[in-house]
Amino acid sequence: MAVVGQIARMHGRHGEVILNVETDFPEQRFRRGAELFINRGGQVSPLAMTSVRFHRGRPIVGFAGVESMDQAEALAGCELRVPRERLVELAPGAFYRHDLVGCQVETSQGETVGRVIGVEGPQEASRLVVDAGGEEVLIPLASAICTAIDALSKRIVIEPPDGLLTLNAKTS
């Protein structure tokens, strides 16, 4: 399943929640009657949206069976997912963030940096989390740095500015 959002917090007194969007298609994904899936303690269950409105680009959503502040608060932090077959088909050369996990990262000179183990941050400021031999290196997902991305071949070529690969290295 692919992550399309995360429940940020409850909103109001009637069980609504505010979502953090993790999809480029929020109006298509978050609409009344649509079904999303939530994983709580290893138990995956469907949630049907009963109401949706957008405020400052973020959906405020009501789910069937979630009618109180306490029920909504219990969902805070949970990821919302959909089966991969329900994802919108992308144009050639485009990719979903989850498609980058597992990609081999190398410099334009052919030096291996490591393998992508995650993509974090909001859509407009995403960064690759790369396992570089036991250390995590964060690489901005920007066209000036990630000069070639081939999600099908699981390969990303980067042109890192001087010091990037050592500057933001953090021990896992």
C-alpha positions in Angstrom: 0.0 0.0 0.0 1.1 3.5 -0.7 1.0 6.4 1.8 -1.3 9.3 0.6 -1.5 11.3 3.8 -1.2 11.4 7.5 -3.7 12.4 10.2 -2.3 15.5 11.8 -4.8 16.1 14.5 -8.5 16.2 15.4 -10.6 19.2 14.3 -13.7 20.4 16.1 -16.0 18.4 18.3 -17.6 16.1 15.7 -14.8 13.7 14.9 -13.2 15.5 12.0 -9.5 15.4 11.4 -6.9 17.6 9.6 -4.7 15.7 7.1 -1.1 16.3 6.0 -1.2 15.5 2.3 1.4 13.2 0.8 0.0 13.0 -2.7 0.1 15.2 -5.7 -3.6 14.6 -6.3 -5.4 15.6 -3.1 -8.7 16.6 -4.8 -8.9 13.2 -6.5 -7.7 11.2 -3.4 -9.7 13.0 -0.7 -13.3 13.1 -1.7 -16.6 12.1 0.0 -17.2 8.4 -0.3 -13.6 7.5 -1.1 -12.0 4.7 0.9 -8.6 4.9 2.6 -6.9 2.4 4.8 -5.3 2.9 8.2 -2.8 0.7 10.0 -3.3 0.6 13.8 -1.2 -1.8 15.7 -0.7 -4.1 12.7 -4.4 -4.2 12.0 -5.3 -2.7 8.6 -8.8 -1.4 8.3 -10.8 0.7 5.8 -12.0 4.2 6.5 -14.7 5.7 4.4 -14.7 9.5 4.1 -18.1 11.0 4.9 -17.1 14.7 4.5 -14.2 16.6 3.0 -13.4 20.3 2.7 -10.1 22.0 2.1 -8.7 24.8 4.2 -5.4 26.4 3.2 -4.6 23.4 1.0 -5.2 20.8 3.7 -8.2 18.5 3.8 -10.4 18.5 6.8 -12.1 15.0 6.8 -14.9 13.2 8.5 -14.8 9.4 8.6 -17.6 6.9 9.0 -17.7 5.7 12.6 -15.5 8.6 13.9 -17.9 10.9 15.6 -16.2 12.3 18.7 -13.2 14.3 19.7 -11.7 11.3 21.5 -12.2 9.0 18.5 -10.6 11.6 16.2 -7.7 12.2 18.6 -6.9 8.5 18.7 -6.2 8.6 15.0 -3.6 11.4 15.2 -0.3 10.4 13.6 -1.7 7.5 11.7 -0.8 7.1 8.0 -3.5 6.9 5.4 -2.8 4.4 2.6 -4.3 3.1 -0.6 -3.5 -0.1 -2.6 -0.9 0.6 -5.2 -3.3 -0.4 -8.0 -5.5 2.6 -7.0 -2.7 5.1 -7.7 -3.1 7.5 -10.5 -1.0 6.5 -13.5 1.9 9.0 -14.0 3.4 10.4 -17.2 6.6 8.8 -18.5 9.6 9.9 -16.4 7.4 10.8 -13.4 7.5 8.8 -10.2 6.0 8.4 -6.8 8.1 9.0 -3.7 7.8 5.4 -2.6 9.2 4.3 -6.0 12.6 5.9 -5.0 13.1 3.6 -2.0 15.6 1.0 -3.0 17.2 3.1 -5.7 21.0 3.1 -5.9 22.5 6.6 -5.6 25.7 7.5 -7.4 27.5 10.6 -8.4 27.9 11.7 -12.0 31.5 10.5 -11.8 30.2 6.9 -11.0 31.0 6.9 -7.2 28.5 4.9 -5.3 26.9 6.9 -2.5 24.4 4.3 -1.2 20.8 3.1 -1.4 17.6 5.1 -0.7 15.9 3.9 2.4 13.3 6.6 2.7 12.0 9.9 1.4 11.1 12.5 4.0 9.8 16.0 4.2 6.9 17.7 2.6 6.4 17.4 -1.2 7.9 20.8 -1.9 11.1 20.2 0.2 11.6 16.4 0.0 14.9 14.8 0.7 16.3 11.3 0.1 17.5 9.3 3.1 20.4 7.3 1.8 22.1 4.4 3.6 25.8 5.1 2.8 27.5 2.2 4.4 25.9 2.4 7.8 25.5 6.1 7.9 22.4 8.0 6.8 23.0 10.8 4.3 20.3 13.3 3.5 20.2 14.5 -0.1 17.7 17.2 -1.2 15.4 15.9 -3.9 16.1 18.9 -6.2 16.7 18.8 -9.9 20.0 20.7 -9.5 21.3 17.9 -7.3 19.4 14.8 -8.5 20.2 15.2 -12.2 18.9 11.8 -13.3 16.2 9.7 -11.7 15.2 6.3 -13.2 12.8 4.8 -10.8 12.2 1.7 -13.0 16.0 0.9 -13.1 16.3 1.9 -9.4 19.1 4.4 -10.1 19.6 8.0 -9.2 22.5 10.1 -10.3 23.4 13.1 -8.2 25.7 16.2 -8.7 26.2 17.1 -5.0 27.6 20.5 -4.1 30.9 20.4 -2.3 30.6 19.0 1.2 27.0 17.8 0.9 27.7 14.1 1.4 29.8 14.7 4.5 28.0 17.8 5.9 24.6 16.2 6.6 25.8 12.7 7.4 24.2 11.5 10.5 24.9 8.3 12.3 21.9 5.9 12.4 
